[in-house]
Amino acid sequence: MALQLHRFINQPISSNCYVLFDKTESDRCLLVDPGSGDCSEIEAWLYGEKLSPEYIILTHEHFDHIAGCNFFINKYRAKLICSSLCFEYIQSAKRNLSMFQDQKGFVVHGELALEVSAPNTIFSWGGYSILLFPSNGHTNASISFIIGQWLFTGDTLIRDIKTVTKLYSGSKEALVLSMNQYERLKGKKYIVCAGHGEMFNLDNYDLKKMMEK
């Protein structure tokens, strides 16, 4: 059995949560952007698959990508992997935007296992090497990462949707740099796993056209 990927649609905001696992290596798994306030669907699936989340990778700080973090941190002692700014912002209901969702908001407190800040950060997990790198534009705390055939881009790159840069710490200039990074990854047959919507082939995607929208 090789590295496998399972996708969940977070609720109530339809963002994506991904689970990465290889049962031949371990019963531990990676969670990417668990953004559901009610984690029962993911929890039932993990129980059925006999998997336990070891790390949570956050592509950025917004509430629809982090709402389930506290559940998995408390139950499994899962540790966080994200940028230092993301780690700071998730501890603020204003910065993670949850305050503006229901006027109450929430924060996430967890252990930061790996801070992604360098242009290329390598993290070894099981028998796999994960390449993580900043990909700002949507926010200044965003990261992307590559493991196996998959490229995870959060909300920096979403299929057929112009990247939102108008929220706190968003930047059109930073987004151009991130898109140039993605352009240089073409030719390697990566499948993009974005923060919203369906997965797609990076090689066949016109990044410049999306920037012009």
N, C-alpha and C positions, 0 to 999 in steps of 0.2 A: 504494500500500500504506500503510495506517495503522498506528498502534501496535498491536503484537500481544503476546499473553501465552501462555506455555507453562508448564505445571505439571509438576513432578516430585515423586514421593513419596520423601522421604529414607529411608535405611536405616542402621541396623536399626530406629530409632525412626521411625514413620510420620508425620513432620512434612512440611510442604510447602516446597518450593523453587520459586521462580518466576523465569522469564526474561522480560524485557521488551525488545522490539527493534522497530525500524522500518528495514528495509533500504533504503528510499528516502532515508533520512537518513544512515545510516552502517552500517558492519559491526560497530560496537561495540554492546554490550548491557549491561543491568543484571541482576545476580543479586540475588535476595532470599532470605536465610536458607538458604544452601547447607549443609545439615546432615548430609550423607552422608560417612562416613569414606572410602568408596570412590566416587570421582567419575567412574568410567569411563563410566557411562551418560550423564551430563550432558556429559562431554567428547566422547563420540562424536557426540552430537546437535549440539553446538556446531560440531564439525568438519564435519559434514554440511551444516549451515546456513551455514557460513563466517562464524561470529560469534565475537567476542572480548569477554570481560567487561571492561568499563572500571571499573565501580564495583560494590561489594557493599554492599547496604543490609541492615543487621541490625535487626530489630524488637526484639530483646533478646538477652541474653547466654548463654542456656542451650545446653548442648553439642549438643542435637539440632537446633539452628538454625545452628551455627557450625562443625561438624566438617570441612566441606570448604573453609573459608576459606584455610587455609595452602596448599592445592593451587593455588587460583586466584590467590592473591597471588604465589606463587613462579613460576608459569608465565606469567601474563599481566600481572604487576605491577598487578593490580586494587587500587584504593584503597577504603577503608572509609568508609561513611556510617552514623553511629549516634550515640547520646547519649554524652556524656563518661563517664558511669558505666558504660555498656555497654563502652566502649573499655577502661576500667580493669578491669572484671570478666572480660573475655575473656582477660586476661593472668594470670588466677589459676585454677588447676584446681579450687580449692575453690569460688570464686564462680560459675564457669560450670557447676558441678555434675558435670563429667566425672570428678573424683576419686571420686565416689560411684557411678559407673557401673562402673568396672573397677579401682578402687584404684590406678590409675596416673595417669590424667588426661592432659590436654594443655592447651596455651595457644596463643593466636593473637597473633602480632606482625605488625602491618601499619601502613600509613600512614593516618592519619585525615584524609580529604579534607574532611569537613564534620561539624561537631559540632552536633547537634540539641538545642537547649536552650530556645530562645524558643517562646512559644505558637504562633507560625506562622513557620516557616522556609521560604523559597522557594529552590529549587535549579533552575537551568536546565540541561537536558540535551538536546542536539540541538535539535530544534524544540519541545520539551515543557517545561512548567513543573511541578515537583513540589512539592507542599505537604506539609511534614513537621511533626509536632507531638508533644510528649510525651503518652503515654497510659498512665500508671502504674496499678498495681493488681496485676497479675501479678508485676511487679518494679518497683522504682523507677528502672529504667534503660530502660523500654519506650518505644517510639515507634510511631506509625502514620503513614501517608502516603497521599496521593492523587495519582494520575497518570491522566489520561484519565477513563474511566468506573469505574476500580477504586480501592477503598479497602482498603489493606493494614493489618491489625490485629494481626498476630502472635498471641500467646496471650492478649491482653487481651479479645478477642471471638472466640469460636468457636461455630459453629452448634450449638444444643441442648446445649451443655455449660457448666455453671457454671464461671466463671473461677476458677482455682486462685490463692488468695492466701496460702497457708500456707507457701510457700517463703521463702527469705531475701529480705528487703526487700519482700515482698508486703504489700498493704494494702487492706482492704475500703473504707476511707474514700476512698482515692485512686481505687479502682475506680469508685465512685459518680460522681466527677467525670469520669472518662473516658467512662462510659456516657452522661452528660449531653452530652458533646461529640458522641458519635455520634448521639444523639437530634436534635441541632440540624442534623445533616447530612441528615436525612431529607427527601424531596421532590425530591432531585436524581438519583435513579435510580442510585445507586452500587451496584456489585457488590462485596461483601465477599470479600476474599481472605485467609482466616485462616491461622494457623500450623498448623492441623490440620483435616482434614475437607474437605468440599466447599464451593465458593463459593455465595453466596446473596445475594438482593436485600435491601439494608438497609431499604428502604421497607416491606417486608412483614414485618419481623422485630420481635417484641415484646421490646424490651430490658428493660422493667420486669418482665416475667414471669420472665426469666432471673435477674434480681437477687433475686427472691423465692424462688427454688428453695432 
